[in-house]
Amino acid sequence: MKANRSAWALVTCLVAAFVVSCGGGDGANRSAPARHPRVTPAASSASPNCSKASIRWGKVTVGEKLIAVSQLVTVEEGQKRGWSEISPHHVRTVTSRIEAGGTGVPTRRIFVSLEKRLGYDSPTFERPGTSTSARLEKDELGRVDYLGHPGRFVEAAAVGVVDASFALDCSGTHGATVTPVYGTLTAWYGNSGASMKCGIVPDKGKWFREAYDMVCPESHS
């Protein structure tokens, strides 16, 4: 019986050898470590450097965008003239910014280039990262005297906005090649105001028509 148990232990060890190694002096089984091929990550190519790149402009759009409206102000018949307090309500926020790939994108130089292209003095655009929320907090919509004229009125505020696409001829990874990098620019500047009486509908396409349609009751569907 002792010989049979030894033979069975030997067979068990031989079968298990395909999976584990048989125990050493302490009688314990140890797992054979799995071997996996080592994978070396591919080195990423360096981004093109655009710090001294020439600039080519694509589509450039100039216009005005509504950023705030007032509450509806009602002046009754026979009401004495006087100041009405106006509270601004945000409609949209515009932020001066550039979106582009590559490293060392010359943000300020791109802004100046577009100002020159449009015939503006530099600086005209608000600096990158500046939003219209700061303009609204500074200027607000103030107070308005409707001189006792009866009706319902709305005030609106806007800024000039430029949207443009561009390409940069950037230097490649070895400096000799030229790698194009594409991007867009959004810039805003200045401020405009409008006072409207409900019932006198502004022309379509005017920036303040948006304010009229949103605030005046008769324009509601």
Secondary structure, 3 states (H helix, E strand, C coil): CHHHHHHHHHHHHHHHCCCEECCCCCCCCEECCCCCCCCCCCCCCCCCEEEEEEEEEEEEEEEEEEEEECCCEEECCCCCCCEEECCCEECCCCECEEEECCECCCHHHHHHHHHHHCCCCCCCCCCCCCEHHHHHHHHCCCEEECCCCCEEEEEEEEEEEEEEEEEEEEECCCCCCEEEEEEEEEEEEEEEEEEEECCCCCCCCCCCHHHHHHHCHHHCC
